[in-house]
Amino acid sequence: MAAALARDGAVSLRDVGKTYANGVVALDRLDLDVRPGEFVSLLGPSGCGKSTALRIIAGLEAPDPGGKVLFDGKDMTAVPIERRNVGMVFQSYALFPNMSVADNIGYGLKIRGVKKDERAARVAELVALTNISGLESRRIDQLSGGQRQRVALARAVAVRPGILLLDEPLTALDAALRERLRGELNRLLRALGITTIYVTHDQAEAMALASRVAVMNDGRVEQAATPQVLYREPASEMVARFVGHGMVVPVEIIGREGPRMLVDLWGVRVAVRGEGNAGEQRSLCLHAENLVLTSMTTGAIQGRVVASAYQGAATVLTIQPNATDAPQLRVEYASAPPAVGAAVAVAVRDGFIIRNVA
């Protein structure tokens, strides 16, 4: 049986599809590679297939014929969950309400026949690691949401799995607690060094925790990259809009100017990052912090303020360019903002040409 268990923790999905009896396609020939010890987040809107992918990796669901799940190069597609050496934390935590905290954490060890003294030592180690000392004898209904999350995580890693799977584990918590536990979870998982696949629809959560993020849409991976690359160099319009609330605008490529490309944006020449050929019609990703109001009458986008939202460190202005059919732009402005209705000019400091997507 040991040969069937994940040791190093590499995970690969090959041509994985999932179509349900009602005809709904949850996964569409999905390919994904996760390296040993890597922390990868599956990020995307509801219904994109990320939880289905996680359940297939766990062995809770089977892929359509032809799809393969590989652990360290070994085909695990038909191997049941109890032989996959994975730990899983569900959104609901799925803790045993009739057991104490200590018994919940040690449950997996007990059913594997681990001796009582060894089991108690492992539970004590994880109680300390997850900051729940003093709660060992409590029932689950006596715990806060954050404490339950820690117990669920401790139970999942107690058996020293090769792979840890987490399905929206912070969603049920309030915003302040979610942010605090995000830091604790990051610290704990880095210390454990377990290959981790983390499902979330919260981009801030994914970007803060994962070393690499796979953005999913319609059952496929749109782009898998570091958080920095996803934000600065989105591979598709969906990624541009979903990660960092990027704005996507149409441009025509003029040509190269030094390390940057020159594009025509509503009659204004703008230097941006990316690649392309002169004359191509492409899409450009912009972010609010890279747009600035300017006094220039030429070389800037002319428009009018249509909305203003104070957000503490800056006011986010919504600006409607004068160009025909131009989408609205968002600009972060730190000083006293112009009034709604005021005419303004916007200069573009940075942007990225999105590659053509077939």
Helices and strands as residue ranges (DSSP letters): G 2-4, E 11-19, E 25-34, E 39-43, H 50-58, E 68-71, E 74-75, G 81-83, E 86-89, H 101-111, H 116-129, G 140-142, H 145-157, E 163-167, H 175-192, E 195-200, H 203-209, E 212-217, E 220-225, H 227-232, H 237-242, E 247-257, E 260-265, E 268-272, E 281-286, G 288-290, E 291-294, E 301-310, E 315-321, E 329-333, E 343-348, E 352-354
